[in-house]
């Protein structure tokens, strides 16, 4: 499960980093790409939580 925790940390950090990168882009197309990457990382974090809940490693409230 350590691997999953490390993956979750990287994905959650990528959200903030991609948003920051997107805000620094000059064109709307470049901003959109960065924000889409941030959204993908957020969905990845949600999927990791779903998997962990499925194997009862975390409890949903």
C-alpha positions in Angstrom: 0.0 0.0 0.0 3.0 2.3 0.3 3.1 2.5 -3.5 -0.5 3.6 -3.6 0.2 6.3 -1.0 3.2 7.6 -3.0 1.1 7.6 -6.2 -1.7 9.5 -4.3 0.8 12.1 -3.1 2.2 12.6 -6.6 -1.2 13.0 -8.2 -2.4 15.4 -5.5 0.7 17.5 -5.9 0.2 17.5 -9.7 -3.2 19.2 -9.3 -1.7 22.3 -7.6 1.4 22.3 -9.9 -0.7 22.1 -13.1 -3.1 24.8 -11.9 -0.1 27.1 -11.2 1.5 26.2 -14.5 -1.8 26.9 -16.3 -2.1 30.3 -14.7 1.3 31.2 -16.1 0.5 30.3 -19.7 0.1 33.1 -22.3 -2.4 31.4 -24.6 -5.8 29.9 -23.7 -4.9 26.7 -25.5 -1.9 26.2 -23.2 -3.9 27.2 -20.1 -6.6 24.7 -21.1 -4.0 21.9 -21.5 -2.6 22.5 -18.0 -6.1 22.7 -16.4 -7.1 19.5 -18.2 -4.0 17.8 -16.7 -5.0 19.1 -13.2 -8.5 17.8 -13.7 -7.1 14.4 -14.8 -4.9 14.3 -11.6 -8.0 15.1 -9.5 -10.0 12.3 -11.1 -7.0 10.0 -10.5 -7.0 10.9 -6.8 -10.7 10.2 -6.6 -10.2 6.8 -8.3 -7.4 5.9 -5.9 -9.7 6.6 -3.0 -12.4 4.5 -4.6 -10.0 1.6 -5.0 -8.8 1.9 -1.4 -12.4 2.0 -0.1 -13.1 -1.1 -2.2 -10.4 -3.1 -0.5 -11.4 -1.5 2.8 -8.1 0.4 3.3 -10.0 3.6 3.9 -13.5 4.3 5.3 -16.0 6.5 3.5 -18.0 8.9 5.6 
